[in-house]
Amino acid sequence: MKKFWFNSLFTVLFFALILSTSLLLTGHQAANTEKEQQKTEDKEKKDIQVPPPPLNEDTFPCSMCHADMETNLKRRELVDFHDDIILKHDEKNRWCMACHDTENRDMLHSASGELIDFTESFKLCGQCHGPKLRDWEAGIHGRRIGEWNGEKQYLLCAHCHDPHSPKFQKMKPEPAPIKPGKKK
């Protein structure tokens, strides 16, 4: 009888130990998930100051022309308007409405459909270019002005890159600077 009692007690304690360990781990994971979610929310709340995007006054707001126009989702060469735009940005998989919103033409949209203002276009770019976005936020990629430990103003991706054809054109390098005191 003592052996049965001992085995039963041992089994109960063993399962109690497993259950409590499982609950502790689950609680720890939940706390970590909450911390990660808080970091994400803090990052989203971060106020990133940017100058207005480089939009053409003749074509923005887009609703000036597109408000009463039916949306044409067909991929095609633009001939009457916007014929200066040559899409060289994942052009085999993208078309205008991959980034521009079909309902509110003065807005962009994320892959999930969330509306994005042109002043926050970095959120759109960051969906595909995550490492560049992180570098941009840290001041490694792109340009920002301001205080290192205070207020900063960032330039949007579109200030340096044409969003429709973001790769920089090849340039001829300038000659190296002449050291002071040396003749040409």
Buried (B, 14 or more C-beta within 10 A) or exposed (E): EEEEEEEEEEEEEEEEEEEEEEEEEEEEEEEEEEEEEEEEEEEEEEEBEBEEBBBEEEBBBBEEEBEEEEEEEEEEEEEEEEEEBEBEBEEEEBBBBBBBBEEBBBBBBBEEEEEBEBBBBBBBBBEEBEEBBEEBBEEEBBEBEEEEEEEBEBBBBBBEBBBBBBEEEEEEEEEEEEEEEEEE
